[in-house]
Amino acid sequence: VTKPRVCTGSVLVLWTCAGPVLVLWVCTGSVLVLWICTGSVLVLWFCSGVEGLYWFCSGVVDLYWFCSGVEGWYWFCSGVVGLYLFCSGVVGLYWFCSGVMGLYWFCTGVAGLYWFCSGVMGLYWFCSGVMGLYWFCTGVAGLYWFCSGVMGLYWFCTGVEDLYWFCSGVMGLYWFCTGVEDLYWFCSGVVGLYWFCSGVVDLYWFCSGVEGCLGSHINVGHLSAY
């Protein structure tokens, strides 16, 4: 069955249906729209004009979408869950995802943000700019985080429980931990604080500077200062 509809003037509309679900629709003028549906689920859609919008879908769940214009936004998706998104313009945003769980995200511009993720749990994140933030994670629990900039913050963690953290800058803070319970911490700067701990419960602490605190050692049920 074919049902053509044509409207001429400022807007031209053509609508055709042939077969079970074949549909063709076209609008020209201030806004151009092209929409096609063939087969059981195939859909094609296109629009250009003030906003510069482009949209396309094919297959049962495959989605393809594209837009460009004032904001410069680009979006694309393919596959059951594969998502692809891209944006550029004032903010300079780039976003990309592929695979069941694989996520890829990227942004550049005022904030200089970079974000990347791959794998079921593997997370990768990176940012540079005003704050100079760097973050990285991989594995089920392995966490990697790094930041540098105004505050000079550095943080790193790997393993299910292992924690590694480091910071330097205005306060001159240094912190490090490894093992399920082992804790290592160090700080130097205005206050001149040094702190160290090793073992499940053994505590080692040392401070020097304004307070003139040399240190102390704390153990299970035992306290000694020297």
Secondary structure per residue as TSV (DSSP state, phi and psi in degrees):
chain	resnum	aa	ss	phi	psi
A	1	V	-	360.0	133.9
A	2	T	-	-124.2	128.0
A	3	K	-	-129.3	85.4
A	4	P	-	-81.5	140.9
A	5	R	E	-134.2	123.8
A	6	V	E	-126.1	131.8
A	7	C	E	-130.9	117.1
A	8	T	-	-104.4	156.8
A	9	G	S	136.4	-141.7
A	10	S	S	-63.9	-27.6
A	11	V	S	-130.5	128.1
A	12	L	E	-105.8	126.7
A	13	V	E	-124.2	127.3
A	14	L	E	-127.8	120.6
A	15	W	E	-126.7	123.6
A	16	T	E	-136.3	136.3
A	17	C	E	-129.9	114.1
A	18	A	E	-127.5	131.0
A	19	G	T	83.8	-161.4
A	20	P	T	-64.9	-48.2
A	21	V	T	-138.8	10.2
A	22	L	E	-67.0	123.3
A	23	V	E	-135.8	133.0
A	24	L	E	-130.4	124.6
A	25	W	E	-134.9	126.2
A	26	V	E	-132.4	134.5
A	27	C	E	-132.1	122.1
A	28	T	E	-119.3	151.7
A	29	G	S	142.2	-133.4
A	30	S	S	-62.3	-31.0
A	31	V	S	-132.9	129.7
A	32	L	E	-101.8	127.2
A	33	V	E	-129.3	127.2
A	34	L	E	-125.5	120.3
A	35	W	E	-131.1	122.8
A	36	I	E	-132.0	134.9
A	37	C	E	-132.7	118.5
A	38	T	E	-129.5	150.2
A	39	G	T	76.4	-153.8
A	40	S	T	-85.6	-36.0
A	41	V	T	-136.2	-1.8
A	42	L	E	-66.7	127.3
A	43	V	E	-135.1	131.1
A	44	L	E	-126.4	129.9
A	45	W	E	-139.8	133.6
A	46	F	E	-143.5	136.2
A	47	C	E	-145.4	134.9
A	48	S	E	-139.1	144.7
A	49	G	S	167.5	-133.2
A	50	V	S	-59.9	-48.2
A	51	E	S	-89.1	-13.7
A	52	G	-	58.7	64.5
A	53	L	E	-103.7	130.0
A	54	Y	E	-129.6	126.1
A	55	W	E	-138.4	135.0
A	56	F	E	-146.9	136.1
A	57	C	E	-137.4	134.5
A	58	S	-	-144.2	135.5
A	59	G	S	93.6	-177.3
A	60	V	S	-64.0	-48.8
A	61	V	S	-129.1	-5.6
A	62	D	-	-63.7	131.2
A	63	L	E	-127.3	130.5
A	64	Y	E	-127.0	123.8
A	65	W	E	-140.3	135.6
A	66	F	E	-145.1	136.1
A	67	C	E	-143.7	136.6
A	68	S	-	-142.1	146.9
A	69	G	S	164.0	-133.1
A	70	V	S	-59.5	-47.0
A	71	E	S	-88.6	-14.3
A	72	G	-	59.2	65.6
A	73	W	E	-112.6	131.0
A	74	Y	E	-129.7	128.1
A	75	W	E	-137.4	134.1
A	76	F	E	-146.6	137.1
A	77	C	E	-139.4	137.8
A	78	S	-	-145.1	138.8
A	79	G	S	95.9	177.1
A	80	V	S	-59.5	-47.5
A	81	V	S	-130.0	-2.7
A	82	G	-	-62.8	121.7
A	83	L	E	-120.3	132.9
A	84	Y	E	-128.8	121.7
A	85	L	E	-135.5	135.3
A	86	F	E	-140.2	135.6
A	87	C	E	-143.1	137.2
A	88	S	-	-142.7	148.0
A	89	G	S	155.7	-135.2
A	90	V	S	-59.9	-46.2
A	91	V	S	-87.9	-21.3
A	92	G	-	63.1	65.3
A	93	L	E	-108.5	130.1
A	94	Y	E	-128.6	127.0
A	95	W	E	-137.2	132.5
A	96	F	E	-146.1	135.6
A	97	C	E	-139.5	139.0
A	98	S	-	-146.4	138.2
A	99	G	S	95.6	175.9
A	100	V	S	-61.2	-48.5
A	101	M	S	-121.6	-13.6
A	102	G	-	-62.6	120.2
A	103	L	E	-120.7	131.7
A	104	Y	E	-128.9	126.3
A	105	W	E	-138.7	134.5
A	106	F	E	-145.0	136.6
A	107	C	E	-144.1	137.7
A	108	T	-	-135.6	149.3
A	109	G	S	149.8	-136.1
A	110	V	S	-58.8	-46.4
A	111	A	S	-92.3	-15.3
A	112	G	-	55.4	64.6
A	113	L	E	-105.8	131.4
A	114	Y	E	-128.2	127.2
A	115	W	E	-137.6	131.9
A	116	F	E	-144.6	134.8
A	117	C	E	-140.4	139.5
A	118	S	-	-147.8	138.1
A	119	G	S	96.1	172.8
A	120	V	S	-61.5	-48.0
A	121	M	S	-119.0	-16.1
A	122	G	-	-62.7	120.1
A	123	L	E	-120.0	132.1
A	124	Y	E	-129.0	125.4
A	125	W	E	-139.1	133.7
A	126	F	E	-144.4	137.1
A	127	C	E	-144.8	138.1
A	128	S	-	-141.2	146.7
A	129	G	S	154.1	-133.2
A	130	V	S	-59.6	-47.5
A	131	M	S	-91.4	-15.7
A	132	G	-	56.8	64.2
A	133	L	E	-105.2	131.2
A	134	Y	E	-129.5	125.6
A	135	W	E	-137.1	133.3
A	136	F	E	-145.7	135.0
A	137	C	E	-142.8	138.8
A	138	T	-	-147.7	144.6
A	139	G	S	93.3	174.6
A	140	V	S	-61.3	-47.6
A	141	A	S	-124.7	-11.6
A	142	G	-	-62.6	121.5
A	143	L	E	-121.1	132.1
A	144	Y	E	-129.1	123.8
A	145	W	E	-138.9	133.6
A	146	F	E	-145.2	136.3
A	147	C	E	-143.3	137.7
A	148	S	-	-141.6	147.5
A	149	G	S	155.6	-133.6
A	150	V	S	-58.8	-46.8
A	151	M	S	-89.9	-14.8
A	152	G	-	58.5	61.3
A	153	L	E	-104.9	130.5
A	154	Y	E	-129.2	126.8
A	155	W	E	-139.5	132.6
A	156	F	E	-144.9	134.3
A	157	C	E	-142.1	139.6
A	158	T	-	-144.5	143.6
A	159	G	S	92.2	171.4
A	160	V	S	-63.5	-44.2
A	161	E	S	-120.0	-19.1
A	162	D	-	-64.1	132.6
A	163	L	E	-127.4	131.1
A	164	Y	E	-128.8	124.8
A	165	W	E	-139.8	135.8
A	166	F	E	-146.8	136.9
A	167	C	E	-143.1	137.8
A	168	S	-	-143.4	149.1
A	169	G	S	154.5	-133.5
A	170	V	S	-58.1	-45.7
A	171	M	S	-90.5	-11.6
A	172	G	-	57.8	60.3
A	173	L	E	-106.4	130.2
A	174	Y	E	-129.9	127.0
A	175	W	E	-139.2	132.6
A	176	F	E	-144.3	135.5
A	177	C	E	-140.8	139.0
A	178	T	-	-144.3	144.4
A	179	G	S	92.2	167.7
A	180	V	S	-61.3	-43.8
A	181	E	S	-120.5	-20.1
A	182	D	-	-63.9	133.8
A	183	L	E	-128.1	131.7
A	184	Y	E	-129.3	127.7
A	185	W	E	-141.5	136.2
A	186	F	E	-145.0	136.9
A	187	C	E	-143.2	137.8
A	188	S	-	-141.2	147.9
A	189	G	S	155.0	-135.4
A	190	V	S	-59.8	-45.5
A	191	V	S	-87.0	-19.7
A	192	G	-	61.7	59.4
A	193	L	E	-105.8	130.8
A	194	Y	E	-127.2	127.8
A	195	W	E	-137.3	134.2
A	196	F	E	-145.1	135.8
A	197	C	E	-138.1	136.9
A	198	S	-	-142.5	138.7
A	199	G	S	98.7	170.0
A	200	V	S	-62.7	-45.2
A	201	V	S	-127.8	-14.5
A	202	D	-	-64.1	134.6
A	203	L	E	-124.2	129.6
A	204	Y	E	-123.6	126.3
A	205	W	E	-137.0	136.2
A	206	F	E	-143.4	137.8
A	207	C	E	-142.5	138.3
A	208	S	-	-141.8	146.2
A	209	G	S	142.9	-132.9
A	210	V	S	-60.0	-43.8
A	211	E	S	-77.5	-17.8
A	212	G	-	62.4	40.4
A	213	C	-	-94.6	116.8
A	214	L	-	-79.5	-41.5
A	215	G	-	156.7	174.6
A	216	S	E	-156.7	155.7
A	217	H	E	-128.5	123.7
A	218	I	E	-115.4	128.7
A	219	N	E	-127.0	179.0
A	220	V	T	-64.9	115.1
A	221	G	T	65.6	16.7
A	222	H	E	-141.6	137.7
A	223	L	E	-135.9	126.7
A	224	S	E	-139.2	136.8
A	225	A	E	-123.8	139.6
A	226	Y	-	-155.0	360.0
